[in-house]
Amino acid sequence: DLKSEMNKTRKLPLNNDTRASDSSQEDAIDQWARRRKQFKESKTCSSTGGSSINSTITEGSINSEDARSVDLGLYSENEDRGFYTENFHSASWVFRGDDVSPDNSPRCLSKRPRPVAIRERTVKITKGTGNYPWGFRIQFSKPILVTEIDTNSAAEEAGLQVGDILIAVNGTDVTSMPHSEAANLARKGPDILTMIVGSDISRYPNTPKPTCRGYLHKRTQSAILKGWRKRWFVLKHNGYLHYYKHKKDEGKCRPLEVTKLEGAEIGVDTTLGKPFVFKCIPQFGNRIFYFCATSNQEMKRWLEAMDKAVHPIHQNHVWVDVTLHNTTLPPLAIKNPECLGLLHQLDSSKDVWIQHYCILKDGCLYFYATLRSTSAQGGLYLQGYIVSEQSLGSKRSVIELRPPSEEFKTFYLCAENVNENKRWITALKASINKWLPLHQAIQDFMSRPLEETRM
């Protein structure tokens, strides 16, 4: 079990008590032996497409270039659960469901009513001041839709989203109620407006989270080594800044260090007398990181991306919430899966195939230890991935999941036989095809002929 192995290899402090007994001295030696073993393992690269379970231990926590350890904090909730989500968060995606005919547009671009996938939740909004104390607008429609959220309003703070469907207001069902009556229920009710709303995962796209990659020079403040070192930096969508010795190490080696940017102070620095220098002061710890870009434009690119990571929007796209909910369910409790069964995933770092019981649903592949598991171990967000049958090593038929960009991971899966592989490939392609990049969805919609009305 990877998590238990990680717990075994966590860094332990050396006992400095000079009066320690022989047994405690042996424990201290054993602790250092474990640290040395962990450090050696951290030098070993794991190739792209390895285990989807993310390790939160990095070389930086043991032997950073500045000879200091870093508190890595927590990763995002989905990544903590072993999900690989990079490609989904790198772009805006529109869920079109089973509407794969060119005559149909994604629901967020179509006015025609269709069955929708609703996930209900409760929102409580504290009444503000002024003529519009709640801070949102609803549409004259059935169902009643939220069409606008005021910036910095009580509604925004409560997590109400554009596209949400009103189901109940202050305990009264409004699904068949006129728009004006629902508004009066809110106005005449208490100062805390309680609504049950539903989110349609096909109604609006997700918002991409900040990512940035490139070489920067990092100032080293070690007592032994001083100066600037060229390193490959990766700002991930979860707001963590990783860096590697070389570009080729990303996805293959553990990062030299990981820093959480949320709440950090960032800005241009002029104290070092060097152009294109900017600094980052993390919220926790007493370190200051200095970076040097190759141009003013490159520095601005990094500052813009880092500023978004410093002030993140803590609001998941509803589809992310759906997948989080599904991970808490046993495999057969996920409704209407597109495919299910045993698959082996290649862990390239160990050159072994790991067996999972898998459930495929709406572009997400869930991994379970066995059919009797009570919750998922992890999974893959498959938006944009290209599925094909390949030969790999001694296996004549494996399933390759290749991302649209080389900066993301490639995965290899294998079923029990060739026919099972083909069954999974067909299902994976259909499931991935339920999602479109937003720019493609808009382009397809604009190129359609005008709708005609029969008289």
URQUI-V77381 format. One record per run of one state. SS is the DSSP state (a for helix, b for strand, c for the rest). FROM is the first residue (numbers start at 1). LEN is the number of residues. If there is no record, write none. Layout:
BEGIN
SS,FROM,LEN  SS,FROM,LEN
END
This chain:
BEGIN
c,1,1  a,2,7  c,9,13  a,22,22  c,44,16  a,60,4  c,64,13  a,77,4  c,81,2  b,83,2  c,85,1  a,86,4  c,90,3  b,93,3  c,96,11  a,107,3  c,110,8  b,118,9  c,127,9  b,136,3  c,139,6  b,145,5  c,150,4  a,154,5  c,159,6  b,165,5  c,170,2  b,172,2  c,174,5  a,179,10  c,189,3  b,192,9  c,201,11  b,212,10  c,222,4  b,226,10  c,236,4  b,240,5  c,245,2  a,247,3  c,250,7  b,257,4  c,261,4  b,265,4  c,269,8  b,277,5  c,282,7  b,289,4  c,293,3  a,296,15  c,311,7  a,318,10  c,328,3  a,331,3  c,334,5  b,339,9  c,348,4  b,352,10  c,362,2  b,364,5  c,369,9  b,378,4  c,382,4  b,386,7  c,393,2  b,395,8  c,403,8  b,411,4  c,415,3  a,418,15  c,433,2  b,435,3  a,438,9  c,447,9
END
